Every structure is written in C-alpha cells, then in structure tokens.
C-alpha cells in the first residue's frame, strides 16, 4: 500500500490554479493573430494587391483548446491564390511557375511571439 501525507497548506497552489482557470488565452491571442495578418499582408507577393489584402484570422476555443486559423479570401475558381503563390502552379500552356516560400518566414516571428506571450501569461497568472 502507498500512503501520502502532507503538512501545511495548498493555498498558494489553489490560488494559482484558480487564476489559471480565469485566464482567457483566446483574448491574449487576438493581438498575436492580428500581427500574423499584418506579417502575411507585408510578405505576400503583390501583383494586384488583392491577395495581400485578403488575409484574416479566426480564433476558436473548443474544449479548452484554442486555435488560430489564418485565412485568405482571394479564391477565384475555387483555388486559393495564396497557396498558389506559396507552392507554385501549372499554367494553361503546360508550363509550371515555381512557388515562393513567403508564409513560413513571415510567420516564424509571430509563432515565437505567441509562444512567448502565452508562456508569460501562464507563468505570471
């Protein structure tokens, strides 16, 4: 058999856990999500400017899991232009246009900021 014995109080632990339960990560992430939109707008290759101006975001909170989804609404003929620019595409004449990795370098500092911001919020709750 195993017995656990404790002396003292769990007041500090309970206070910390209560403060964590009140923490609204989705509210904290809204500014980071907007920074992602700004970074994507700035990094998107510009021809007409429509794709770069079509970035947005959605934040969902399901069962305690918060998710940011960055969106781009420039989707003519059911094909997202942002994805075409990122990964490349075939042409109507049988050629191929090489993609440019502009999303990952633009978002790396945003991901780092999210990690830093959430860690700071959790550890200082």
Secondary structure, DSSP 8 states (H G I E B T S, - for coil): -------S--HHHHHHHHHHHH--HHHHHHHHHHHHHHHHHHHS--SSSTTGGGEEEEEEEETTEEEEEEEE---GGG--HHHHHHHEEE-TTS-EEE----HHHHHHHHHHHHHHHHHHHHHT-
